Amino acid sequence: MTKRLGAVGAFALLHISPTQAQNPTSDTAAAPAPLTIGAALHGAFIVAHTPKIDHLTRSHPTGGEVRAEWQATGRKPWHAAWRYPKTGIAVAYYDLHNPILGHCFSVSPYATKFIYRSARQQVHFRLGVGIGYFTNSFSLTDNRKNTIVSTPLNAAIHFRFEYALRISEHLDTEVALAFQHYSNGATSKPNFGINLPTASVGFSLHRSRWLPPSGARTLLPLPAGQRRWFVDLATSVGWRQWSPYDRRRYLVNGVHGQVGRRMNQKNNLTAGLDYFYDRSLLVQRVVDTIDVTYRPSTTVDVTKIGAVVGHELLLGQLAFDWHFGWYLYAPYRSATPYYARIGLKYLFTKHVFGCVDLKAHRGSADVIEWKVGVRL
């Protein structure tokens, strides 16, 4: 997951010149995309989502971000389907005001969906996934109280609602409410993760402004020959640590099959089966039976099979995916009978894709799944 949004940053979105802003044409769609530079200051608090981190939630983090973003102008069919969004990259910093937690830096590619847009005002929703770096992480020798962050590098996920007011031809002022989450996906433990609701104020500078054509259709018919039904087959690997006192990381394998239906340019619905084999559960089962030698057991069946339904939000070849599953077969009950996944899928060709998912049980990260698959 820490690398899953490399594809977002690779979007090549194109723009038109200011003199052509109200009447875009196919020629102007080939010009460079309008660029916006922004900055904001953040105030936050740490959510005490489990009593085990209460001692770390008394401070109020502060920080800021700088960002660059590009306006879609219709060069790709999905631009119109999403009402001409923006994509960008944000660099953020937080002082967590706690010597146990230290400081945090993150880099997050993101996409912005407009909710309301006029000549002077904009309301939009932003979703981003990237990498976060913490200066202080858990250590058995000198930072045992840090039960939130156990590795310097973590996945960084944020979603954000923003209101922007036009001040001049090139300047906007902005206010926003956001939610930030950092986690390593149980690659190392303890890993309760950190959740930061934030409020911010900032500004943005526009090199040029662009408004979508009036009366533009937002959902176009699927291209001729586009298949409505498809089958995805994939295999996954991941690594997880089951205890902060056993520093080894254990391999997690998976096989996944789904049937999907393309609903329109923006949405796929899917359903299928998952197979998991988590070797860390072999050791966990040994400890459950009072054998504290950490010797893997081969006498317990840790296989899990689940039925899953999901949704894919499409931005061209990139898809944000959400899944909810229920274990049909799980002889060793190590977690809840249900699970969830959130991730990114990228279609490299019509038949080959890669995917990175964060699998969780009731809000607690289980494993980061790195997948490759084929679409039939």
C-alpha positions in Angstrom: 0.0 0.0 0.0 2.9 2.4 0.7 3.6 2.4 -3.1 0.1 1.8 -4.4 -0.5 5.3 -5.8 2.5 5.6 -8.0 0.0 5.3 -10.9 -1.9 8.4 -9.8 1.1 10.6 -10.0 1.7 9.3 -13.6 -1.6 10.8 -14.9 -0.8 13.1 -17.9 -3.7 15.6 -17.7 -3.7 18.4 -20.3 -5.1 22.0 -20.4 -6.0 25.0 -22.5 -4.9 28.6 -22.5 -6.9 31.3 -20.5 -8.2 33.0 -23.7 -9.9 29.8 -24.7 -11.3 29.0 -21.2 -15.0 29.2 -22.1 -14.9 27.4 -25.4 -12.6 24.3 -25.2 -12.0 22.4 -28.4 -10.2 19.2 -29.3 -7.2 21.4 -30.2 -7.0 23.0 -26.8 -7.2 19.6 -25.1 -3.7 18.9 -26.4 -2.2 21.9 -24.6 -0.5 21.6 -21.1 -3.0 21.2 -18.2 -3.8 24.3 -16.0 -1.5 24.1 -13.0 -2.5 25.2 -9.4 0.0 25.6 -6.5 -1.4 25.6 -3.0 -0.4 25.7 0.7 -2.3 25.2 3.9 -1.9 25.2 7.7 -3.4 22.3 9.7 -4.6 21.8 13.2 -5.5 18.3 14.4 -6.2 15.9 17.3 -5.4 12.2 17.7 -8.4 9.8 17.9 -8.3 7.4 20.8 -9.8 4.5 18.9 -8.6 2.0 21.4 -7.8 2.4 25.2 -4.3 1.1 24.5 -3.3 4.4 22.9 -5.0 6.8 25.4 -1.6 7.9 26.8 -0.7 9.2 23.3 -3.8 11.2 22.4 -3.4 14.2 24.7 -1.5 16.4 22.3 -2.9 18.5 19.4 -0.7 18.1 16.3 -0.1 21.0 14.0 1.4 21.2 10.5 1.0 22.2 7.0 1.2 21.1 3.3 2.2 22.3 -0.1 0.7 20.9 -3.2 0.6 21.0 -7.0 -2.4 19.9 -9.0 -3.5 19.8 -12.6 -7.0 20.3 -14.2 -8.5 17.7 -16.5 -9.9 19.3 -19.6 -11.5 16.4 -21.6 -8.6 14.7 -23.3 -9.6 11.4 -21.8 -13.2 10.0 -21.8 -13.2 9.7 -18.0 -12.5 13.4 -17.6 -16.1 14.3 -18.6 -17.5 11.3 -16.7 -16.0 12.8 -13.5 -17.0 16.4 -14.3 -13.4 17.4 -15.1 -11.6 16.6 -11.8 -8.1 17.6 -10.7 -5.2 15.3 -9.8 -2.1 16.3 -7.9 0.5 15.6 -5.3 0.7 16.9 -1.7 3.7 17.1 0.7 2.6 17.4 4.3 4.3 17.8 7.7 3.0 17.4 11.2 4.6 18.1 14.6 2.7 15.7 16.8 3.8 17.6 20.0 4.6 14.4 21.8 8.3 13.2 22.3 7.1 9.6 22.0 5.6 10.2 18.5 7.9 12.9 17.2 7.2 14.3 13.7 5.6 13.0 10.5 6.2 13.8 6.8 4.1 12.4 4.0 3.9 12.5 0.2 0.5 11.7 -1.3 -0.8 11.7 -4.9 -4.5 12.4 -4.9 -7.6 13.0 -7.0 -10.2 15.7 -6.5 -13.9 15.4 -7.3 -16.0 18.6 -7.6 -19.3 18.7 -5.7 -20.2 22.3 -6.7 -18.4 24.7 -9.0 -19.1 28.2 -10.1 -17.1 31.2 -11.3 -16.3 32.3 -7.7 -16.8 29.3 -5.5 -15.9 25.6 -5.4 -16.7 22.7 -3.1 -14.8 19.5 -3.7 -13.8 16.1 -2.2 -10.2 14.9 -2.3 -8.9 11.4 -1.8 -5.2 10.5 -1.6 -3.0 7.6 -0.8 0.8 7.8 -0.3 3.7 7.3 2.0 4.3 8.7 5.5 7.5 8.9 7.5 7.6 9.1 11.3 10.8 10.3 13.1 10.0 8.2 16.2 8.7 4.6 16.1 8.3 1.7 18.5 11.4 0.2 20.0 11.7 -2.6 22.6 14.8 -0.8 24.0 14.1 2.9 24.0 10.5 3.7 22.8 8.2 1.0 24.2 5.3 3.4 24.8 4.8 4.1 21.1 2.0 1.6 20.5 0.8 3.6 17.5 3.7 3.5 15.1 6.1 0.5 14.9 8.0 1.4 11.6 9.3 4.7 10.2 7.5 4.1 6.9 3.7 3.9 6.8 0.9 4.1 4.4 -0.8 7.5 4.4 -4.4 7.8 3.4 -6.5 11.0 3.5 -9.9 12.3 2.5 -10.8 15.9 2.6 -13.7 18.3 1.9 -12.6 21.7 0.7 -14.3 25.1 0.1 -12.5 27.6 -2.1 -13.5 31.2 -2.7 -12.0 33.2 -5.6 -10.3 36.4 -4.4 -8.7 37.5 -7.7 -8.0 36.1 -11.2 -5.1 34.0 -9.9 -5.8 33.6 -6.1 -8.2 31.6 -4.0 -8.6 31.3 -0.3 -9.6 27.9 1.1 -10.9 26.1 4.3 -11.1 22.4 4.7 -12.0 19.5 7.0 -10.0 16.3 6.5 -9.2 12.9 8.0 -5.7 11.4 7.9 -4.8 7.8 8.6 -1.3 6.3 8.9 -0.6 2.5 9.3 1.9 -0.1 8.2 -0.8 -2.7 7.6 0.5 -5.0 10.4 3.8 -5.5 8.6 5.3 -4.8 12.1 3.6 -4.5 15.5 2.4 -2.9 17.6 0.4 -1.1 14.9 -2.8 0.5 16.1 -2.2 3.3 13.6 -2.8 7.0 14.0 -6.0 8.8 13.0 -5.9 12.6 12.7 -9.1 14.6 12.0 -7.9 18.0 10.8 -9.1 21.5 10.1 -7.1 23.8 7.7 -6.9 27.2 6.1 -4.9 28.0 3.1 -4.7 29.5 -0.4 -4.0 28.5 -4.0 -2.4 30.2 -6.9 -3.8 29.5 -10.4 -1.6 29.8 -13.5 -4.8 29.9 -15.5 -8.5 29.1 -14.9 -10.7 26.7 -16.8 -14.4 26.0 -16.6 -16.0 22.9 -18.2 -18.2 23.4 -21.3 -21.8 24.1 -20.4 -24.2 21.3 -21.0 -21.4 18.7 -21.2 -22.6 15.1 -20.7 -21.0 13.5 -17.6 -21.6 9.9 -18.5 -21.0 8.7 -22.0 -21.9 5.3 -23.5 -19.2 2.6 -23.2 -17.1 2.4 -26.3 -18.2 -0.1 -28.9 -17.0 -3.6 -28.1 -16.5 -2.8 -24.4 -17.3 -5.9 -22.4 -19.9 -5.6 -19.7 -18.9 -8.8 -17.9 -15.3 -9.8 -16.9 -13.4 -12.2 -14.7 -10.4 -11.3 -12.6 -8.0 -13.9 -11.4 -5.1 -12.9 -9.1 -2.5 -14.1 -6.6 -1.2 -12.1 -3.7 1.7 -12.0 -1.2 2.1 -10.1 2.0 4.1 -10.1 5.2 3.0 -9.6 8.8 4.3 -9.7 12.3 1.9 -11.2 14.9 3.5 -9.8 18.0 5.9 -7.0 19.0 8.0 -9.6 20.9 8.5 -11.8 17.9 10.3 -9.6 15.4 10.1 -12.1 12.5 7.7 -11.4 9.6 5.7 -14.2 8.2 4.5 -14.8 4.6 0.8 -14.5 3.8 -0.4 -16.0 0.5 -3.7 -15.6 -1.3 -5.6 -16.6 -4.4 -8.5 -14.5 -5.6 -11.2 -14.8 -8.2 -14.0 -12.4 -9.0 -16.7 -11.9 -11.5 -17.4 -8.2 -12.4 -19.9 -6.1 -14.3 -19.0 -2.8 -15.9 -21.9 -0.5 -15.0 -20.7 2.7 -16.7 -17.5 4.7 -17.2 -17.2 5.2 -13.4 -18.3 2.0 -11.7 -17.6 -1.7 -11.6 -19.4 -4.2 -9.3 -17.7 -7.4 -8.3 -18.3 -10.6 -6.4 -16.1 -13.7 -5.8 -14.0 -15.9 -3.5 -10.7 -15.4 -1.6 -8.3 -18.0 -0.3 -5.7 -17.0 2.4 -2.9 -18.9 4.1 -1.3 -16.9 6.9 1.9 -18.5 8.4 1.9 -16.1 11.3 -1.2 -17.9 12.6 0.8 -21.1 13.0 3.0 -19.4 15.6 0.0 -17.6 17.2 -1.7 -20.9 17.6 1.3 -22.3 19.4 1.3 -19.4 21.9 -2.5 -19.9 22.3 -1.7 -23.4 23.6 0.8 -22.1 26.1 3.9 -23.2 24.1 5.9 -20.0 24.2 8.9 -21.3 22.2 7.5 -19.6 19.0 7.9 -22.8 17.1 5.6 -23.0 14.1 2.9 -25.7 14.4 1.8 -27.8 11.5 -1.1 -29.4 13.3 -3.6 -26.6 12.9 -5.4 -25.6 9.8 -5.0 -21.8 9.3 -6.5 -21.8 5.8 -9.3 -19.2 5.3 -11.8 -19.0 2.5 -14.1 -16.0 2.1 -16.9 -14.8 -0.1 -16.5 -11.2 -1.1 -18.5 -8.4 -2.8 -17.0 -5.1 -3.9 -17.0 -1.9 -5.9 -14.4 -0.3 -8.2 -14.3 3.4 -8.7 -12.8 4.0 -12.2 -10.5 6.8 -13.3 -9.3 5.6 -16.7 -7.0 2.6 -16.1 -6.8 3.2 -12.4 -9.5 1.9 -9.9 -10.1 2.6 -6.3 -11.5 -0.7 -4.9 -13.5 -1.5 -1.8 -14.4 -5.0 -0.7 -16.4 -6.6 2.1 -15.9 -10.3 2.8 -17.2 -13.1 5.1 -15.2 -16.2 6.0 -17.0 -19.3 4.8 -14.2 -21.6 6.1 -11.9 -20.6 9.0 -11.2 -23.5 11.4 -8.8 -21.4 13.5 -10.8 -18.2 14.4 -8.0 -15.7 14.9 -10.1 -12.6 14.1 -13.7 -11.4 13.3 -15.7 -13.6 10.9 -15.7 -10.7 8.4 -13.1 -8.5 6.8 -12.7 -5.5 4.6 -10.3 -4.3 1.9 -9.4 -0.9 0.4 -6.9 -0.5 -2.3 -5.8 0.5 -5.8 -5.8 -1.5 -9.0 -4.1 -0.5 -12.2 -4.7 -2.1 -15.6 -1.4 -2.2 -17.4 -3.0 -3.8 -20.5 -6.5 -5.0 -21.3 -5.7 -8.3 -19.6 -3.0 -7.7 -17.0 -3.4 -5.7 -13.8 -1.6 -5.0 -10.5 -3.2 -4.2 -7.2 -2.2 -3.2 -3.7 -4.9 -3.7 -0.9 -5.0 -3.2 2.8 -7.0 -6.0 4.5 -8.5 -5.3 7.9 -10.7 -6.8 10.6 -13.1 -4.4 12.2 -10.8 -1.4 11.7 -7.6 -3.3 12.7 -5.1 -3.8 9.8 -4.3 -7.4 9.0 -2.0 -7.4 6.0 -1.0 -5.4 2.9 -1.7 -7.6 -0.1 0.5 -7.1 -3.3 -1.4 -8.6 -6.2 -0.8 -9.4 -9.9 -3.6 -10.8 -12.0 -5.3 -11.3 -15.4 -8.6 -10.1 -16.7 -10.6 -12.5 -18.9 
